[in-house]
Amino acid sequence: MKEKGQYYVLKEKAVPDVLLRVVEAKRLLDSGKITSVQEVTERVGISRSSFYKYKDDIFPFRETAKGKTITMVIQLDDEPGLLSVVLKTVAEFNANILTIHQSIPINGIASLTLSVDVLAQTGDVAEMVAHIEEQRGIHYVKILGRE
């Protein structure tokens, strides 16, 4: 039996449409542009029962990341300067690197485990991860956990 309170980090493409619509409904309510749950659920195309069922269980990753430690695994090519590009990106987003562990490269590919402290002044973590992921030589970035 699974424990209550387990968390998963998913990429947007893996999240069911109804949950993405709940996030949008919450965003609209938080903006103050719409104050009625009935109106906001009609606008995003979900039932009120779906909104109430999921509203406390789905939120954008960036929304609660501040003050947390994010641990990620990055698979990258063994190229001079590529680790430096990753670390520079983390610094540019004003996050604090806590731990770094890079495996010995096998067949020209290494795994990097990076723990990052997300501070109040840190930029959008999802944007930081996307920026790392789009660098030449990066195969993938996976979020292992958040504390």
N, CA, C and O atoms as a GROMACS GRO file, in nm:
protein
  588
    1MET      N    1   0.084  -0.118   0.000
    1MET     CA    2   0.000   0.000   0.000
    1MET      C    3   0.088   0.124   0.000
    1MET      O    4   0.186   0.130   0.073
    2LYS      N    5   0.054   0.222  -0.080
    2LYS     CA    6   0.133   0.344  -0.090
    2LYS      C    7   0.104   0.436   0.028
    2LYS      O    8  -0.008   0.443   0.079
    3GLU      N    9   0.210   0.506   0.068
    3GLU     CA   10   0.195   0.604   0.176
    3GLU      C   11   0.119   0.725   0.128
    3GLU      O   12   0.131   0.765   0.012
    4LYS      N   13   0.040   0.783   0.218
    4LYS     CA   14  -0.023   0.911   0.186
    4LYS      C   15   0.085   1.017   0.190
    4LYS      O   16   0.180   1.008   0.268
    5GLY      N   17   0.071   1.117   0.107
    5GLY     CA   18   0.166   1.226   0.109
    5GLY      C   19   0.288   1.205   0.021
    5GLY      O   20   0.382   1.284   0.029
    6GLN      N   21   0.290   1.102  -0.063
    6GLN     CA   22   0.402   1.086  -0.155
    6GLN      C   23   0.390   1.193  -0.263
    6GLN      O   24   0.280   1.234  -0.300
    7TYR      N   25   0.504   1.239  -0.313
    7TYR     CA   26   0.506   1.342  -0.415
    7TYR      C   27   0.580   1.290  -0.536
    7TYR      O   28   0.671   1.208  -0.526
    8TYR      N   29   0.539   1.341  -0.652
    8TYR     CA   30   0.602   1.306  -0.778
    8TYR      C   31   0.629   1.435  -0.854
    8TYR      O   32   0.550   1.530  -0.846
    9VAL      N   33   0.737   1.440  -0.926
    9VAL     CA   34   0.766   1.553  -1.012
    9VAL      C   35   0.751   1.502  -1.154
    9VAL      O   36   0.817   1.406  -1.194
   10LEU      N   37   0.664   1.567  -1.231
   10LEU     CA   38   0.636   1.525  -1.368
   10LEU      C   39   0.660   1.640  -1.464
   10LEU      O   40   0.646   1.757  -1.427
   11LYS      N   41   0.696   1.607  -1.584
   11LYS     CA   42   0.699   1.710  -1.688
   11LYS      C   43   0.555   1.737  -1.730
   11LYS      O   44   0.468   1.650  -1.720
   12GLU      N   45   0.530   1.858  -1.778
   12GLU     CA   46   0.394   1.901  -1.813
   12GLU      C   47   0.326   1.803  -1.908
   12GLU      O   48   0.206   1.779  -1.896
   13LYS      N   49   0.401   1.748  -2.003
   13LYS     CA   50   0.339   1.659  -2.103
   13LYS      C   51   0.284   1.530  -2.041
   13LYS      O   52   0.202   1.462  -2.104
   14ALA      N   53   0.326   1.497  -1.920
   14ALA     CA   54   0.279   1.375  -1.853
   14ALA      C   55   0.160   1.401  -1.761
   14ALA      O   56   0.103   1.307  -1.706
   15VAL      N   57   0.122   1.526  -1.743
   15VAL     CA   58   0.013   1.562  -1.652
   15VAL      C   59  -0.119   1.562  -1.728
   15VAL      O   60  -0.129   1.624  -1.834
   16PRO      N   61  -0.221   1.493  -1.676
   16PRO     CA   62  -0.352   1.492  -1.743
   16PRO      C   63  -0.408   1.634  -1.759
   16PRO      O   64  -0.386   1.721  -1.676
   17ASP      N   65  -0.480   1.653  -1.868
   17ASP     CA   66  -0.534   1.784  -1.903
   17ASP      C   67  -0.619   1.844  -1.791
   17ASP      O   68  -0.611   1.964  -1.766
   18VAL      N   69  -0.698   1.764  -1.722
   18VAL     CA   70  -0.784   1.817  -1.616
   18VAL      C   71  -0.700   1.882  -1.506
   18VAL      O   72  -0.742   1.983  -1.449
   19LEU      N   73  -0.586   1.826  -1.476
   19LEU     CA   74  -0.501   1.884  -1.372
   19LEU      C   75  -0.439   2.016  -1.418
   19LEU      O   76  -0.426   2.109  -1.339
   20LEU      N   77  -0.401   2.023  -1.544
   20LEU     CA   78  -0.348   2.148  -1.597
   20LEU      C   79  -0.455   2.257  -1.595
   20LEU      O   80  -0.425   2.374  -1.572
   21ARG      N   81  -0.579   2.218  -1.619
   21ARG     CA   82  -0.689   2.314  -1.614
   21ARG      C   83  -0.715   2.361  -1.471
   21ARG      O   84  -0.752   2.476  -1.450
   22VAL      N   85  -0.696   2.273  -1.374
   22VAL     CA   86  -0.710   2.312  -1.233
   22VAL      C   87  -0.604   2.416  -1.199
   22VAL      O   88  -0.634   2.514  -1.131
   23VAL      N   89  -0.481   2.395  -1.244
   23VAL     CA   90  -0.373   2.491  -1.220
   23VAL      C   91  -0.409   2.626  -1.281
   23VAL      O   92  -0.389   2.730  -1.218
   24GLU      N   93  -0.462   2.625  -1.402
   24GLU     CA   94  -0.501   2.750  -1.468
   24GLU      C   95  -0.615   2.818  -1.391
   24GLU      O   96  -0.615   2.940  -1.376
   25ALA      N   97  -0.710   2.740  -1.344
   25ALA     CA   98  -0.821   2.796  -1.266
   25ALA      C   99  -0.769   2.862  -1.138
   25ALA      O  100  -0.813   2.970  -1.102
   26LYS      N  101  -0.675   2.796  -1.071
   26LYS     CA  102  -0.618   2.853  -0.950
   26LYS      C  103  -0.542   2.982  -0.980
   26LYS      O  104  -0.548   3.078  -0.903
   27ARG      N  105  -0.472   2.984  -1.093
   27ARG     CA  106  -0.398   3.104  -1.133
   27ARG      C  107  -0.494   3.221  -1.155
   27ARG      O  108  -0.468   3.333  -1.111
   28LEU      N  109  -0.604   3.194  -1.224
   28LEU     CA  110  -0.703   3.298  -1.249
   28LEU      C  111  -0.766   3.350  -1.119
   28LEU      O  112  -0.786   3.470  -1.103
   29LEU      N  113  -0.796   3.259  -1.027
   29LEU     CA  114  -0.852   3.300  -0.898
   29LEU      C  115  -0.751   3.384  -0.820
   29LEU      O  116  -0.786   3.486  -0.761
   30ASP      N  117  -0.625   3.339  -0.820
   30ASP     CA  118  -0.520   3.412  -0.747
   30ASP      C  119  -0.496   3.551  -0.805
   30ASP      O  120  -0.458   3.643  -0.733
   31SER      N  121  -0.517   3.566  -0.935
   31SER     CA  122  -0.494   3.695  -0.999
   31SER      C  123  -0.598   3.798  -0.959
   31SER      O  124  -0.576   3.919  -0.971
   32GLY      N  125  -0.713   3.751  -0.910
   32GLY     CA  126  -0.820   3.841  -0.870
   32GLY      C  127  -0.907   3.887  -0.986
   32GLY      O  128  -1.005   3.958  -0.965
   33LYS      N  129  -0.874   3.846  -1.108
   33LYS     CA  130  -0.953   3.884  -1.224
   33LYS      C  131  -1.090   3.816  -1.222
   33LYS      O  132  -1.189   3.872  -1.269
   34ILE      N  133  -1.092   3.696  -1.168
   34ILE     CA  134  -1.217   3.621  -1.153
   34ILE      C  135  -1.223   3.577  -1.007
   34ILE      O  136  -1.125   3.525  -0.954
   35THR      N  137  -1.336   3.598  -0.943
   35THR     CA  138  -1.346   3.564  -0.801
   35THR      C  139  -1.441   3.448  -0.774
   35THR      O  140  -1.446   3.397  -0.662
   36SER      N  141  -1.515   3.406  -0.874
   36SER     CA  142  -1.613   3.299  -0.858
   36SER      C  143  -1.558   3.167  -0.909
   36SER      O  144  -1.509   3.160  -1.022
   37VAL      N  145  -1.566   3.063  -0.825
   37VAL     CA  146  -1.521   2.930  -0.868
   37VAL      C  147  -1.606   2.883  -0.985
   37VAL      O  148  -1.554   2.822  -1.078
   38GLN      N  149  -1.734   2.910  -0.981
   38GLN     CA  150  -1.823   2.872  -1.091
   38GLN      C  151  -1.776   2.934  -1.223
   38GLN      O  152  -1.766   2.865  -1.325
   39GLU      N  153  -1.747   3.063  -1.220
   39GLU     CA  154  -1.705   3.132  -1.342
   39GLU      C  155  -1.570   3.082  -1.392
   39GLU      O  156  -1.552   3.061  -1.512
   40VAL      N  157  -1.476   3.062  -1.300
   40VAL     CA  158  -1.342   3.019  -1.341
   40VAL      C  159  -1.344   2.876  -1.396
   40VAL      O  160  -1.274   2.847  -1.493
   41THR      N  161  -1.424   2.788  -1.337
   41THR     CA  162  -1.429   2.650  -1.388
   41THR      C  163  -1.496   2.645  -1.525
   41THR      O  164  -1.457   2.566  -1.611
   42GLU      N  165  -1.597   2.730  -1.546
   42GLU     CA  166  -1.659   2.738  -1.679
   42GLU      C  167  -1.559   2.788  -1.782
   42GLU      O  168  -1.553   2.738  -1.894
   43ARG      N  169  -1.480   2.887  -1.742
   43ARG     CA  170  -1.384   2.945  -1.836
   43ARG      C  171  -1.276   2.844  -1.877
   43ARG      O  172  -1.239   2.839  -1.995
   44VAL      N  173  -1.225   2.763  -1.783
   44VAL     CA  174  -1.118   2.668  -1.817
   44VAL      C  175  -1.173   2.533  -1.864
   44VAL      O  176  -1.097   2.449  -1.912
   45GLY      N  177  -1.304   2.513  -1.852
   45GLY     CA  178  -1.366   2.393  -1.907
   45GLY      C  179  -1.358   2.270  -1.819
   45GLY      O  180  -1.340   2.159  -1.870
   46ILE      N  181  -1.372   2.288  -1.687
   46ILE     CA  182  -1.378   2.173  -1.596
   46ILE      C  183  -1.498   2.190  -1.503
   46ILE      O  184  -1.555   2.298  -1.492
   47SER      N  185  -1.535   2.081  -1.438
   47SER     CA  186  -1.645   2.089  -1.342
   47SER      C  187  -1.594   2.145  -1.210
   47SER      O  188  -1.475   2.137  -1.179
   48ARG      N  189  -1.685   2.200  -1.134
   48ARG     CA  190  -1.647   2.249  -1.000
   48ARG      C  191  -1.599   2.134  -0.913
   48ARG      O  192  -1.507   2.151  -0.833
   49SER      N  193  -1.660   2.016  -0.929
   49SER     CA  194  -1.618   1.902  -0.847
   49SER      C  195  -1.473   1.862  -0.878
   49SER      O  196  -1.398   1.824  -0.788
   50SER      N  197  -1.432   1.871  -1.006
   50SER     CA  198  -1.292   1.842  -1.042
   50SER      C  199  -1.200   1.945  -0.978
   50SER      O  200  -1.093   1.910  -0.927
   51PHE      N  201  -1.241   2.071  -0.983
   51PHE     CA  202  -1.160   2.176  -0.922
   51PHE      C  203  -1.139   2.148  -0.774
   51PHE      O  204  -1.026   2.149  -0.726
   52TYR      N  205  -1.247   2.123  -0.702
   52TYR     CA  206  -1.236   2.101  -0.557
   52TYR      C  207  -1.163   1.970  -0.525
   52TYR      O  208  -1.094   1.961  -0.423
   53LYS      N  209  -1.177   1.871  -0.610
   53LYS     CA  210  -1.111   1.742  -0.586
   53LYS      C  211  -0.958   1.755  -0.593
   53LYS      O  212  -0.887   1.693  -0.515
   54TYR      N  213  -0.908   1.837  -0.688
   54TYR     CA  214  -0.765   1.842  -0.715
   54TYR      C  215  -0.694   1.970  -0.672
   54TYR      O  216  -0.572   1.974  -0.675
   55LYS      N  217  -0.767   2.074  -0.632
   55LYS     CA  218  -0.706   2.205  -0.610
   55LYS      C  219  -0.593   2.206  -0.507
   55LYS      O  220  -0.501   2.286  -0.517
   56ASP      N  221  -0.599   2.119  -0.408
   56ASP     CA  222  -0.494   2.116  -0.306
   56ASP      C  223  -0.381   2.018  -0.338
   56ASP      O  224  -0.284   2.007  -0.263
   57ASP      N  225  -0.395   1.948  -0.451
   57ASP     CA  226  -0.297   1.844  -0.485
   57ASP      C  227  -0.211   1.875  -0.606
   57ASP      O  228  -0.118   1.799  -0.635
   58ILE      N  229  -0.239   1.982  -0.676
   58ILE     CA  230  -0.160   2.016  -0.795
   58ILE      C  231  -0.120   2.162  -0.788
   58ILE      O  232  -0.201   2.249  -0.754
   59PHE      N  233   0.007   2.190  -0.820
   59PHE     CA  234   0.057   2.326  -0.819
   59PHE      C  235   0.180   2.331  -0.908
   59PHE      O  236   0.250   2.230  -0.922
   60PRO      N  237   0.208   2.446  -0.966
   60PRO     CA  238   0.329   2.457  -1.048
   60PRO      C  239   0.453   2.433  -0.962
   60PRO      O  240   0.456   2.470  -0.844
   61PHE      N  241   0.551   2.372  -1.020
   61PHE     CA  242   0.674   2.340  -0.947
   61PHE      C  243   0.736   2.462  -0.884
   61PHE      O  244   0.781   2.457  -0.770
   62ARG      N  245   0.740   2.573  -0.957
   62ARG     CA  246   0.803   2.695  -0.906
   62ARG      C  247   0.731   2.752  -0.786
   62ARG      O  248   0.792   2.822  -0.704
   63GLU      N  249   0.602   2.724  -0.773
   63GLU     CA  250   0.520   2.787  -0.671
   63GLU      C  251   0.568   2.756  -0.529
   63GLU      O  252   0.563   2.843  -0.442
   64THR      N  253   0.616   2.634  -0.505
   64THR     CA  254   0.656   2.599  -0.369
   64THR      C  255   0.803   2.564  -0.358
   64THR      O  256   0.844   2.503  -0.260
   65ALA      N  257   0.882   2.600  -0.457
   65ALA     CA  258   1.022   2.560  -0.457
   65ALA      C  259   1.108   2.645  -0.365
   65ALA      O  260   1.211   2.596  -0.318
   66LYS      N  261   1.071   2.769  -0.338
   66LYS     CA  262   1.155   2.858  -0.258
   66LYS      C  263   1.182   2.798  -0.120
   66LYS      O  264   1.093   2.743  -0.055
   67GLY      N  265   1.307   2.809  -0.077
   67GLY     CA  266   1.345   2.757   0.054
   67GLY      C  267   1.359   2.606   0.057
   67GLY      O  268   1.357   2.546   0.164
   68LYS      N  269   1.373   2.545  -0.059
   68LYS     CA  270   1.381   2.400  -0.068
   68LYS      C  271   1.514   2.359  -0.130
   68LYS      O  272   1.584   2.440  -0.192
   69THR      N  273   1.546   2.234  -0.112
   69THR     CA  274   1.662   2.176  -0.178
   69THR      C  275   1.612   2.087  -0.291
   69THR      O  276   1.529   1.999  -0.270
   70ILE      N  277   1.662   2.112  -0.411
   70ILE     CA  278   1.626   2.034  -0.528
   70ILE      C  279   1.747   1.947  -0.563
   70ILE      O  280   1.859   1.996  -0.572
   71THR      N  281   1.724   1.817  -0.581
   71THR     CA  282   1.830   1.728  -0.623
   71THR      C  283   1.797   1.677  -0.763
   71THR      O  284   1.688   1.625  -0.787
   72MET      N  285   1.892   1.694  -0.853
   72MET     CA  286   1.869   1.652  -0.991
   72MET      C  287   1.985   1.570  -1.043
   72MET      O  288   2.098   1.581  -0.995
   73VAL      N  289   1.954   1.487  -1.141
   73VAL     CA  290   2.056   1.409  -1.211
   73VAL      C  291   2.061   1.461  -1.353
   73VAL      O  292   1.958   1.477  -1.419
   74ILE      N  293   2.181   1.487  -1.398
   74ILE     CA  294   2.202   1.539  -1.533
   74ILE      C  295   2.296   1.444  -1.605
   74ILE      O  296   2.407   1.418  -1.558
   75GLN      N  297   2.253   1.394  -1.719
   75GLN     CA  298   2.342   1.311  -1.800
   75GLN      C  299   2.401   1.400  -1.906
   75GLN      O  300   2.329   1.467  -1.981
   76LEU      N  301   2.535   1.402  -1.913
   76LEU     CA  302   2.602   1.494  -2.003
   76LEU      C  303   2.722   1.431  -2.070
   76LEU      O  304   2.780   1.334  -2.020
   77ASP      N  305   2.758   1.488  -2.184
   77ASP     CA  306   2.878   1.441  -2.255
   77ASP      C  307   3.001   1.481  -2.176
   77ASP      O  308   3.001   1.582  -2.104
   78ASP      N  309   3.106   1.402  -2.188
   78ASP     CA  310   3.234   1.432  -2.123
   78ASP      C  311   3.311   1.529  -2.214
   78ASP      O  312   3.399   1.490  -2.290
   79GLU      N  313   3.275   1.657  -2.201
   79GLU     CA  314   3.338   1.761  -2.282
   79GLU      C  315   3.392   1.868  -2.190
   79GLU      O  316   3.327   1.906  -2.093
   80PRO      N  317   3.512   1.919  -2.219
   80PRO     CA  318   3.566   2.027  -2.136
   80PRO      C  319   3.473   2.147  -2.133
   80PRO      O  320   3.426   2.192  -2.238
   81GLY      N  321   3.447   2.199  -2.014
   81GLY     CA  322   3.368   2.319  -1.998
   81GLY      C  323   3.218   2.298  -1.982
   81GLY      O  324   3.147   2.392  -1.946
   82LEU      N  325   3.168   2.176  -2.007
   82LEU     CA  326   3.023   2.154  -1.999
   82LEU      C  327   2.974   2.161  -1.855
   82LEU      O  328   2.868   2.218  -1.829
   83LEU      N  329   3.047   2.104  -1.761
   83LEU     CA  330   3.010   2.115  -1.620
   83LEU      C  331   3.010   2.261  -1.578
   83LEU      O  332   2.923   2.305  -1.502
   84SER      N  333   3.106   2.336  -1.625
   84SER     CA  334   3.114   2.478  -1.594
   84SER      C  335   2.990   2.553  -1.644
   84SER      O  336   2.942   2.644  -1.576
   85VAL      N  337   2.939   2.517  -1.761
   85VAL     CA  338   2.818   2.579  -1.815
   85VAL      C  339   2.698   2.551  -1.724
   85VAL      O  340   2.617   2.640  -1.698
   86VAL      N  341   2.688   2.428  -1.676
   86VAL     CA  342   2.578   2.391  -1.586
   86VAL      C  343   2.587   2.472  -1.457
   86VAL      O  344   2.487   2.529  -1.412
   87LEU      N  345   2.705   2.477  -1.398
   87LEU     CA  346   2.723   2.549  -1.271
   87LEU      C  347   2.700   2.699  -1.289
   87LEU      O  348   2.644   2.765  -1.201
   88LYS      N  349   2.742   2.752  -1.403
   88LYS     CA  350   2.720   2.894  -1.432
   88LYS      C  351   2.570   2.924  -1.444
   88LYS      O  352   2.524   3.028  -1.399
   89THR      N  353   2.496   2.833  -1.504
   89THR     CA  354   2.351   2.851  -1.516
   89THR      C  355   2.285   2.856  -1.380
   89THR      O  356   2.200   2.941  -1.354
   90VAL      N  357   2.325   2.765  -1.291
   90VAL     CA  358   2.270   2.764  -1.154
   90VAL      C  359   2.302   2.896  -1.086
   90VAL      O  360   2.216   2.954  -1.018
   91ALA      N  361   2.423   2.944  -1.103
   91ALA     CA  362   2.464   3.072  -1.041
   91ALA      C  363   2.384   3.189  -1.099
   91ALA      O  364   2.344   3.279  -1.025
   92GLU      N  365   2.362   3.187  -1.230
   92GLU     CA  366   2.286   3.295  -1.294
   92GLU      C  367   2.142   3.302  -1.244
   92GLU      O  368   2.081   3.409  -1.244
   93PHE      N  369   2.086   3.189  -1.200
   93PHE     CA  370   1.950   3.187  -1.146
   93PHE      C  371   1.950   3.211  -0.994
   93PHE      O  372   1.846   3.198  -0.928
   94ASN      N  373   2.066   3.246  -0.940
   94ASN     CA  374   2.082   3.280  -0.798
   94ASN      C  375   2.044   3.166  -0.704
   94ASN      O  376   1.989   3.189  -0.596
   95ALA      N  377   2.073   3.044  -0.745
   95ALA     CA  378   2.054   2.928  -0.658
   95ALA      C  379   2.191   2.894  -0.597
   95ALA      O  380   2.295   2.931  -0.651
   96ASN      N  381   2.189   2.825  -0.485
   96ASN     CA  382   2.311   2.791  -0.413
   96ASN      C  383   2.339   2.642  -0.430
   96ASN      O  384   2.256   2.559  -0.394
   97ILE      N  385   2.455   2.609  -0.485
   97ILE     CA  386   2.492   2.468  -0.503
   97ILE      C  387   2.537   2.412  -0.369
   97ILE      O  388   2.626   2.466  -0.304
   98LEU      N  389   2.473   2.302  -0.328
   98LEU     CA  390   2.507   2.237  -0.201
   98LEU      C  391   2.602   2.119  -0.220
   98LEU      O  392   2.702   2.107  -0.149
   99THR      N  393   2.571   2.033  -0.316
   99THR     CA  394   2.658   1.918  -0.343
   99THR      C  395   2.668   1.894  -0.493
   99THR      O  396   2.575   1.922  -0.570
  100ILE      N  397   2.783   1.842  -0.533
  100ILE     CA  398   2.808   1.805  -0.672
  100ILE      C  399   2.877   1.669  -0.671
  100ILE      O  400   2.974   1.649  -0.598
  101HIS      N  401   2.827   1.578  -0.751
  101HIS     CA  402   2.897   1.450  -0.768
  101HIS      C  403   2.887   1.411  -0.914
  101HIS      O  404   2.777   1.393  -0.967
  102GLN      N  405   3.002   1.398  -0.979
  102GLN     CA  406   3.003   1.355  -1.118
  102GLN      C  407   3.066   1.218  -1.126
  102GLN      O  408   3.174   1.195  -1.070
  103SER      N  409   3.000   1.126  -1.195
  103SER     CA  410   3.054   0.992  -1.212
  103SER      C  411   3.171   0.995  -1.310
  103SER      O  412   3.189   1.091  -1.385
  104ILE      N  413   3.248   0.890  -1.307
  104ILE     CA  414   3.355   0.874  -1.407
  104ILE      C  415   3.287   0.847  -1.540
  104ILE      O  416   3.202   0.758  -1.549
  105PRO      N  417   3.322   0.921  -1.643
  105PRO     CA  418   3.256   0.903  -1.773
  105PRO      C  419   3.278   0.763  -1.830
  105PRO      O  420   3.388   0.708  -1.825
  106ILE      N  421   3.172   0.707  -1.885
  106ILE     CA  422   3.177   0.578  -1.953
  106ILE      C  423   3.125   0.602  -2.094
  106ILE      O  424   3.016   0.655  -2.114
  107ASN      N  425   3.206   0.562  -2.192
  107ASN     CA  426   3.172   0.585  -2.333
  107ASN      C  427   3.142   0.732  -2.362
  107ASN      O  428   3.055   0.765  -2.442
  108GLY      N  429   3.215   0.821  -2.295
  108GLY     CA  430   3.203   0.963  -2.321
  108GLY      C  431   3.084   1.032  -2.257
  108GLY      O  432   3.055   1.148  -2.288
  109ILE      N  433   3.013   0.961  -2.167
  109ILE     CA  434   2.895   1.018  -2.102
  109ILE      C  435   2.910   1.004  -1.951
  109ILE      O  436   2.947   0.898  -1.900
  110ALA      N  437   2.880   1.113  -1.879
  110ALA     CA  438   2.888   1.113  -1.732
  110ALA      C  439   2.752   1.147  -1.673
  110ALA      O  440   2.668   1.209  -1.738
  111SER      N  441   2.733   1.106  -1.549
  111SER     CA  442   2.614   1.145  -1.474
  111SER      C  443   2.656   1.242  -1.365
  111SER      O  444   2.753   1.219  -1.293
  112LEU      N  445   2.581   1.349  -1.355
  112LEU     CA  446   2.608   1.451  -1.255
  112LEU      C  447   2.489   1.456  -1.160
  112LEU      O  448   2.375   1.472  -1.204
  113THR      N  449   2.515   1.443  -1.032
  113THR     CA  450   2.410   1.462  -0.932
  113THR      C  451   2.438   1.595  -0.866
  113THR      O  452   2.547   1.620  -0.815
  114LEU      N  453   2.337   1.681  -0.867
  114LEU     CA  454   2.353   1.818  -0.820
  114LEU      C  455   2.241   1.850  -0.722
  114LEU      O  456   2.123   1.835  -0.756
  115SER      N  457   2.277   1.894  -0.602
  115SER     CA  458   2.178   1.942  -0.506
  115SER      C  459   2.190   2.092  -0.498
  115SER      O  460   2.298   2.147  -0.480
  116VAL      N  461   2.075   2.160  -0.512
  116VAL     CA  462   2.071   2.304  -0.521
  116VAL      C  463   1.975   2.358  -0.417
  116VAL      O  464   1.862   2.310  -0.404
  117ASP      N  465   2.019   2.458  -0.343
  117ASP     CA  466   1.935   2.527  -0.246
  117ASP      C  467   1.863   2.639  -0.320
  117ASP      O  468   1.927   2.729  -0.375
  118VAL      N  469   1.730   2.634  -0.321
  118VAL     CA  470   1.651   2.736  -0.389
  118VAL      C  471   1.620   2.845  -0.287
  118VAL      O  472   1.548   2.824  -0.189
  119LEU      N  473   1.675   2.962  -0.312
  119LEU     CA  474   1.664   3.074  -0.220
  119LEU      C  475   1.549   3.167  -0.260
  119LEU      O  476   1.490   3.152  -0.368
  120ALA      N  477   1.518   3.262  -0.175
  120ALA     CA  478   1.411   3.359  -0.204
  120ALA      C  479   1.440   3.436  -0.333
  120ALA      O  480   1.347   3.469  -0.407
  121GLN      N  481   1.566   3.465  -0.360
  121GLN     CA  482   1.602   3.542  -0.479
  121GLN      C  483   1.626   3.455  -0.603
  121GLN      O  484   1.658   3.507  -0.710
  122THR      N  485   1.612   3.323  -0.589
  122THR     CA  486   1.632   3.233  -0.701
  122THR      C  487   1.523   3.254  -0.805
  122THR      O  488   1.406   3.271  -0.771
  123GLY      N  489   1.562   3.251  -0.930
  123GLY     CA  490   1.465   3.263  -1.038
  123GLY      C  491   1.380   3.138  -1.048
  123GLY      O  492   1.386   3.051  -0.962
  124ASP      N  493   1.300   3.129  -1.152
  124ASP     CA  494   1.210   3.018  -1.176
  124ASP      C  495   1.291   2.889  -1.196
  124ASP      O  496   1.370   2.879  -1.290
  125VAL      N  497   1.272   2.791  -1.108
  125VAL     CA  498   1.349   2.667  -1.112
  125VAL      C  499   1.321   2.590  -1.240
  125VAL      O  500   1.412   2.533  -1.300
  126ALA      N  501   1.195   2.587  -1.282
  126ALA     CA  502   1.161   2.516  -1.406
  126ALA      C  503   1.234   2.577  -1.524
  126ALA      O  504   1.279   2.505  -1.614
  127GLU      N  505   1.247   2.708  -1.526
  127GLU     CA  506   1.320   2.777  -1.633
  127GLU      C  507   1.469   2.743  -1.625
  127GLU      O  508   1.534   2.724  -1.728
  128MET      N  509   1.523   2.736  -1.504
  128MET     CA  510   1.664   2.700  -1.486
  128MET      C  511   1.690   2.560  -1.542
  128MET      O  512   1.787   2.538  -1.614
  129VAL      N  513   1.604   2.466  -1.506
  129VAL     CA  514   1.619   2.328  -1.554
  129VAL      C  515   1.608   2.323  -1.706
  129VAL      O  516   1.687   2.255  -1.772
  130ALA      N  517   1.512   2.395  -1.761
  130ALA     CA  518   1.496   2.398  -1.908
  130ALA      C  519   1.620   2.457  -1.975
  130ALA      O  520   1.662   2.408  -2.080
  131HIS      N  521   1.678   2.561  -1.916
  131HIS     CA  522   1.797   2.623  -1.972
  131HIS      C  523   1.914   2.525  -1.971
  131HIS      O  524   1.990   2.518  -2.067
  132ILE      N  525   1.928   2.450  -1.863
  132ILE     CA  526   2.035   2.349  -1.857
  132ILE      C  527   2.011   2.242  -1.963
  132ILE      O  528   2.102   2.202  -2.035
  133GLU      N  529   1.886   2.197  -1.972
  133GLU     CA  530   1.850   2.089  -2.064
  133GLU      C  531   1.875   2.124  -2.210
  133GLU      O  532   1.904   2.035  -2.290
  134GLU      N  533   1.865   2.250  -2.246
  134GLU     CA  534   1.880   2.287  -2.386
  134GLU      C  535   2.026   2.310  -2.427
  134GLU      O  536   2.053   2.341  -2.543
  135GLN      N  537   2.119   2.295  -2.333
  135GLN     CA  538   2.261   2.313  -2.368
  135GLN      C  539   2.310   2.196  -2.452
  135GLN      O  540   2.272   2.081  -2.430
  136ARG      N  541   2.394   2.226  -2.549
  136ARG     CA  542   2.455   2.121  -2.631
  136ARG      C  543   2.538   2.030  -2.542
  136ARG      O  544   2.619   2.079  -2.462
  137GLY      N  545   2.520   1.900  -2.554
  137GLY     CA  546   2.595   1.804  -2.473
  137GLY      C  547   2.520   1.753  -2.353
  137GLY      O  548   2.565   1.660  -2.286
  138ILE      N  549   2.405   1.813  -2.323
  138ILE     CA  550   2.321   1.764  -2.213
  138ILE      C  551   2.220   1.667  -2.272
  138ILE      O  552   2.145   1.702  -2.364
  139HIS      N  553   2.217   1.544  -2.219
  139HIS     CA  554   2.122   1.444  -2.268
  139HIS      C  555   1.987   1.458  -2.201
  139HIS      O  556   1.883   1.455  -2.267
  140TYR      N  557   1.988   1.474  -2.069
  140TYR     CA  558   1.863   1.496  -1.997
  140TYR      C  559   1.891   1.551  -1.858
  140TYR      O  560   2.002   1.540  -1.806
  141VAL      N  561   1.786   1.610  -1.799
  141VAL     CA  562   1.788   1.655  -1.660
  141VAL      C  563   1.664   1.595  -1.594
  141VAL      O  564   1.553   1.611  -1.644
  142LYS      N  565   1.684   1.527  -1.483
  142LYS     CA  566   1.571   1.470  -1.409
  142LYS      C  567   1.576   1.519  -1.265
  142LYS      O  568   1.680   1.516  -1.200
  143ILE      N  569   1.462   1.565  -1.217
  143ILE     CA  570   1.451   1.606  -1.078
  143ILE      C  571   1.430   1.479  -0.994
  143ILE      O  572   1.330   1.409  -1.012
  144LEU      N  573   1.522   1.452  -0.904
  144LEU     CA  574   1.509   1.334  -0.818
  144LEU      C  575   1.422   1.360  -0.697
  144LEU      O  576   1.346   1.274  -0.653
  145GLY      N  577   1.432   1.480  -0.643
  145GLY     CA  578   1.355   1.508  -0.524
  145GLY      C  579   1.363   1.652  -0.483
  145GLY      O  580   1.441   1.732  -0.536
  146ARG      N  581   1.278   1.683  -0.387
  146ARG     CA  582   1.272   1.818  -0.332
  146ARG      C  583   1.245   1.803  -0.182
  146ARG      O  584   1.154   1.730  -0.141
  147GLU      N  585   1.324   1.871  -0.104
  147GLU     CA  586   1.307   1.864   0.042
  147GLU      C  587   1.271   2.000   0.095
  147GLU      O  588   1.252   2.016   0.216
   0.00000   0.00000   0.00000
